[in-house]
């Protein structure tokens, strides 16, 4: 509650004072503020891993894909969930290098119980898993700027987890930060639980040690799909994270420009724990406030005051970005992403996604599945998530199995489309079923550079 009152007081003061970010003072990052990954030294000391802990931000729900529980419980590859893959990665790391890297999960009030049920199966294994809950803040009425009144004892609609920027205070208040320091841990690798590319990289860890950086942010090259992502900027000579919500409306298109801002934040962060403790003890870690407007199910206009973990970069010494390969950013935010991960483009090795060697191109295919697929989940583990059978059956009915897409560049599917078994897609494939029409793609069909329209006419592109 003290943290909530602090951010609310700051928000009201900043709202009265006006916009505190001057666009004209924003510049692209200067040389040295972002280091290319391929310039990092490849000589690493495996013993440094004993000073590392791994934290997954695990507070999200998969509402965009029709889920009503912890997103990390979604089965994404070979009958394994996000959490299963993460545990397998850390176990392999510890076994291979004979080290002790603990896994920490930051949950929200939405995902805490589901997460505990999932990790019970690892209770008798060597892998250490620690969980702690982030804060829960009341939503604020847009009209009164006061916390929404509580009508029932447990109305989750009126509460929210205040973004991953709450990580730092939650680490401290939970006692996890002090526990890690007592165990001799000095570095923390943080990433989102749904980013399957965010695995421990010893080269980045070694760079952090050698450069004496207290904070590293992994960034990667923008594509058209990433124009809304936060980016690193130079602000009066210091490095800062700039989020879309902080940008004045007249400069939104400038922010999205791939010419001016070429990279975006993956939310893979490396943090020096001793430095974090020093900053928190001084009470000076005020993160930029992100105002997130929402409408509740009963029609009330509310706002959520949130913060981003990456915004802490301005508080640390020698902090900078590392421009990493795109392979370190593989989030699953939609059913299009899930389709890609489940396909033959990737295989698994010790919990890591490995690109198929038969693919001739380094880039991954662009997948755009229409509204009929947006609420589609293949299947879930342990029945932890509440979904209507129709949503599950909807996806299963549309894909008897995932097509072969090793040679695919682009796939767009719109309307009521169903794929048979062993379908092969190559090049650019567009399938459009008009309203009231249904397209059935037979078993074994090969589509290469084709437009398949609602009248079943196949047209070469």
ZISUL-V693274 format. One record per pair of residues at least 4 apart in sequence whose C-alpha atoms are under 8 Angstrom apart, sorted by the first residue. I is the first residue (numbers start at 0). GAP is how many residues later the second one is. Records with the same first field share a line. If there is no record, write none. Layout:
# ZISUL-V693274
I = GAP + GAP
This chain:
# ZISUL-V693274
0 = 4 + 136
1 = 4
2 = 4
3 = 4 + 133
4 = 4
5 = 4
6 = 4 + 282 + 298
7 = 4 + 297
8 = 4
9 = 4
10 = 4 + 278 + 294
11 = 4
12 = 4
13 = 4 + 5 + 6
14 = 4
20 = 225
21 = 4
22 = 224 + 225 + 228
24 = 210 + 211
25 = 207 + 208 + 209 + 210
26 = 206 + 207 + 208
27 = 204 + 205 + 206 + 232 + 233
28 = 4 + 5 + 203 + 204 + 205 + 210
29 = 4 + 204
31 = 288
32 = 206 + 286 + 287 + 288
33 = 286 + 287 + 288 + 289
34 = 4 + 5 + 285 + 286 + 287 + 288
35 = 4 + 286 + 287 + 288
36 = 285 + 286 + 287 + 288
39 = 163 + 164 + 167
40 = 162 + 165 + 166
41 = 161
42 = 160 + 163
43 = 158 + 159 + 162
44 = 161
45 = 51 + 156
46 = 4 + 50 + 52
47 = 4 + 157 + 158
48 = 50 + 51 + 52 + 153
49 = 49 + 50 + 51 + 135
50 = 50 + 133 + 134 + 135 + 136
51 = 49 + 50 + 133 + 134 + 135 + 136 + 137
52 = 48 + 49 + 50 + 51 + 127 + 132 + 134 + 135 + 136
53 = 47 + 48 + 49 + 50 + 134 + 135 + 136 + 146
54 = 48 + 49 + 50 + 51 + 133 + 134 + 135 + 136
55 = 47 + 48 + 49 + 50 + 134 + 135 + 136 + 137
56 = 48 + 49 + 50 + 107 + 133 + 134 + 135 + 136
57 = 12 + 13 + 14 + 47 + 48 + 49 + 50 + 53 + 134 + 135
58 = 11 + 47 + 48 + 49 + 50 + 51 + 52 + 53 + 102
59 = 10 + 11 + 12 + 48 + 50 + 51
60 = 6 + 7 + 8 + 9 + 10 + 49 + 50
61 = 4 + 5 + 6 + 7 + 8 + 9 + 271
62 = 4 + 5
63 = 269 + 270 + 310 + 311
64 = 268 + 269 + 270 + 309 + 310 + 311 + 312
65 = 308 + 309 + 310 + 311 + 321 + 325
66 = 4 + 318 + 319 + 320
67 = 317 + 318 + 319
68 = 4 + 41 + 42 + 45 + 315 + 316 + 317
69 = 4 + 40 + 41 + 44 + 45 + 315
70 = 123
71 = 9 + 10 + 11 + 43 + 121 + 122
72 = 8 + 9 + 10 + 41 + 42 + 45 + 307 + 308 + 311 + 312
73 = 7 + 8 + 305 + 306 + 307
74 = 4 + 5 + 6 + 7 + 304 + 305 + 306
75 = 4 + 5 + 6 + 262 + 265 + 266
76 = 4 + 264 + 265 + 271
78 = 302
79 = 4 + 5 + 301
80 = 4 + 300
81 = 4 + 111 + 112 + 114
82 = 4 + 110
83 = 4 + 267
84 = 4 + 265 + 266 + 267
85 = 4 + 265
86 = 4 + 16 + 40 + 264
87 = 4 + 262 + 263
88 = 4 + 110 + 261 + 262 + 263
89 = 4 + 11 + 12 + 13 + 37
90 = 4 + 36
91 = 4 + 258
92 = 4 + 5 + 6 + 8
93 = 4 + 5 + 6 + 7
94 = 4
101 = 25 + 26 + 27 + 28
102 = 24 + 25 + 26 + 27
103 = 25 + 26 + 27 + 28
104 = 24 + 25 + 26 + 27
105 = 25 + 26 + 27 + 28 + 61
106 = 4 + 5 + 8 + 24 + 25 + 26 + 27
107 = 4 + 25 + 26 + 27 + 28 + 53
108 = 4 + 24 + 25 + 27 + 52
110 = 4
111 = 4 + 21
112 = 4
113 = 4 + 270
114 = 4
115 = 4
118 = 4 + 10
121 = 5
131 = 38 + 39 + 42 + 44
132 = 37 + 41
133 = 27 + 32 + 33 + 36
134 = 26 + 27 + 31 + 35
135 = 23 + 24 + 25 + 26
136 = 22 + 23 + 24 + 25
137 = 9 + 10 + 20 + 21 + 22
138 = 8 + 9 + 19 + 20 + 21 + 163 + 164 + 165 + 166
139 = 4 + 5 + 6 + 7 + 8 + 162 + 163 + 164
140 = 4 + 5 + 6 + 7 + 159 + 160 + 161 + 162
141 = 159 + 160 + 161
142 = 158
147 = 10
149 = 5 + 8
150 = 4
154 = 4
155 = 4
156 = 139 + 140
159 = 144
161 = 4 + 142 + 143 + 144 + 145
162 = 143 + 144 + 145 + 146
163 = 143 + 144 + 145
164 = 122 + 141 + 142 + 143 + 144 + 145 + 146 + 147
165 = 4 + 141 + 142 + 143
166 = 4 + 142
167 = 4 + 108 + 112 + 141
168 = 4 + 111
169 = 4
170 = 4 + 5 + 6
171 = 4 + 5 + 6
174 = 4
175 = 4
176 = 4 + 96 + 100
177 = 4
178 = 4
179 = 4 + 5 + 6
180 = 4 + 5 + 92 + 93
184 = 88
185 = 86 + 87 + 88
186 = 83 + 84 + 85 + 86
187 = 81 + 82 + 83 + 84 + 85
188 = 11 + 79 + 80 + 81 + 82
189 = 77 + 78 + 79 + 80 + 81
190 = 4 + 7 + 76 + 77 + 78
191 = 6 + 75 + 76
193 = 137 + 138 + 139
194 = 134 + 135 + 136 + 137
195 = 132 + 133 + 134 + 135 + 136 + 156 + 157
196 = 130 + 131 + 132 + 133 + 134 + 155 + 156
197 = 70 + 130 + 131 + 132
198 = 129 + 153
200 = 4
201 = 4
202 = 4
203 = 4
204 = 4 + 65
205 = 4
206 = 4
207 = 4 + 5 + 6 + 7 + 8 + 62
208 = 4
210 = 107
211 = 106
212 = 59 + 104 + 105 + 106 + 107
213 = 57 + 58 + 61 + 102 + 103 + 104 + 105
214 = 54 + 55 + 56 + 57 + 98 + 101 + 102 + 103 + 104 + 105
215 = 53 + 54 + 55 + 97 + 103 + 104 + 105 + 106
216 = 48 + 49 + 50 + 51 + 52 + 53 + 93 + 96 + 103 + 104 + 105
217 = 47 + 48 + 49 + 50 + 51 + 103 + 104 + 105 + 106
218 = 12 + 44 + 45 + 46 + 47 + 48 + 49 + 102 + 103 + 104 + 105
219 = 43 + 44 + 45 + 46 + 103 + 104 + 105 + 106 + 109
220 = 41 + 42 + 43 + 102 + 104 + 105
221 = 4 + 5 + 36 + 40 + 41 + 42
222 = 4 + 35
225 = 38
226 = 28 + 29 + 30 + 31
227 = 15 + 16 + 28
228 = 14 + 15 + 35 + 36
229 = 11 + 12 + 13 + 14 + 34 + 35
230 = 10 + 11 + 12 + 30 + 32 + 33 + 34
231 = 7 + 8 + 9 + 10 + 31 + 32 + 33 + 89
232 = 6 + 7 + 8 + 9
233 = 4 + 5 + 6
234 = 4 + 5
237 = 76
238 = 74 + 75 + 80 + 81
239 = 71 + 73 + 74
240 = 69 + 70 + 72 + 73
241 = 4 + 5 + 69
242 = 4
243 = 8 + 11
244 = 45 + 46 + 47
245 = 44
246 = 4 + 5 + 8
247 = 4
250 = 4
251 = 4
252 = 4
253 = 6
254 = 5 + 6
255 = 5
256 = 4 + 5
257 = 4 + 5
262 = 60
264 = 45
265 = 63
266 = 42 + 43
268 = 41
270 = 5
271 = 4
272 = 4
273 = 4
274 = 4 + 41
275 = 4
276 = 4
277 = 4
278 = 4 + 5 + 6 + 36
279 = 4 + 5
284 = 27 + 30
286 = 20 + 21 + 24 + 25
287 = 19 + 20 + 23
288 = 16 + 17 + 18
289 = 15 + 16 + 17 + 18
290 = 12 + 13 + 14 + 15
291 = 11 + 12 + 13 + 14
292 = 8 + 9 + 10 + 11
293 = 7 + 8 + 9 + 10
294 = 4 + 5 + 6 + 7
295 = 4 + 5 + 6
306 = 4
307 = 4
311 = 4
312 = 6 + 7
313 = 5
323 = 4
325 = 4
330 = 6
331 = 5 + 6
332 = 4 + 5
333 = 4 + 40
334 = 4 + 34 + 38 + 39 + 40 + 41 + 42
335 = 4 + 31 + 32 + 33 + 38
336 = 4 + 30
337 = 4
338 = 4 + 63
339 = 5 + 25 + 27
340 = 4 + 5
341 = 4 + 60
342 = 59 + 60 + 61 + 62
343 = 12 + 60 + 61 + 62
344 = 10 + 11 + 14 + 19 + 60 + 61
345 = 7 + 8 + 9 + 10
346 = 6 + 7 + 8 + 9
347 = 4 + 5 + 6
348 = 4 + 5
354 = 4
355 = 50
357 = 48
358 = 47 + 48
359 = 47
363 = 45
364 = 43 + 44 + 45 + 46
365 = 43 + 44 + 45
366 = 43 + 44 + 45
367 = 43 + 44 + 45
368 = 4 + 5 + 42 + 43 + 44 + 45
369 = 4 + 42 + 43 + 44 + 45
370 = 4 + 43 + 44
371 = 4 + 42 + 43 + 44
372 = 21 + 22
374 = 16
375 = 15 + 16 + 18 + 19
376 = 14 + 15 + 18
377 = 14 + 15 + 17 + 18
378 = 13
379 = 4 + 5
386 = 4 + 5
387 = 4
388 = 4
389 = 4
390 = 4
391 = 4
392 = 4
393 = 4
394 = 4
395 = 4
396 = 21
397 = 19 + 20 + 21
398 = 4 + 19 + 20 + 21 + 22
399 = 19 + 20 + 21
400 = 18 + 19 + 20 + 21
401 = 19 + 20 + 21
402 = 16 + 18 + 19 + 20 + 21 + 22
403 = 18 + 19 + 20 + 21
404 = 19 + 20 + 21
405 = 20
406 = 18 + 19 + 20
407 = 17 + 18 + 19 + 20 + 21
408 = 17 + 18 + 19
409 = 17 + 18 + 19
410 = 17 + 18 + 19
411 = 17 + 18 + 19
412 = 4 + 17 + 18 + 19
413 = 17 + 18 + 19 + 20
414 = 17 + 18 + 19 + 20 + 22 + 23
415 = 17 + 18 + 21 + 22 + 23
416 = 14 + 15 + 16 + 21 + 22 + 23 + 24
417 = 20 + 21 + 22 + 23
418 = 4 + 21 + 22 + 23 + 24
419 = 20 + 21 + 22 + 23 + 24 + 25
420 = 21 + 22 + 23
421 = 21 + 22 + 23
422 = 18 + 19 + 20 + 21 + 22 + 23 + 24
423 = 20 + 21 + 22 + 23
424 = 4 + 21 + 22 + 23
425 = 20 + 21 + 22 + 23
426 = 21 + 22
427 = 20 + 21 + 22 + 33
428 = 18 + 19 + 20 + 21 + 22 + 23
429 = 20 + 21 + 22
430 = 20 + 21 + 22
431 = 19 + 20 + 21 + 22
432 = 4 + 5 + 6 + 20 + 21
433 = 4 + 19 + 20
436 = 17
437 = 16
438 = 15 + 17
440 = 4
447 = 12
448 = 11 + 12
449 = 8 + 9 + 10 + 11
450 = 7 + 8 + 9 + 10
451 = 4 + 5 + 6 + 7
452 = 4 + 5
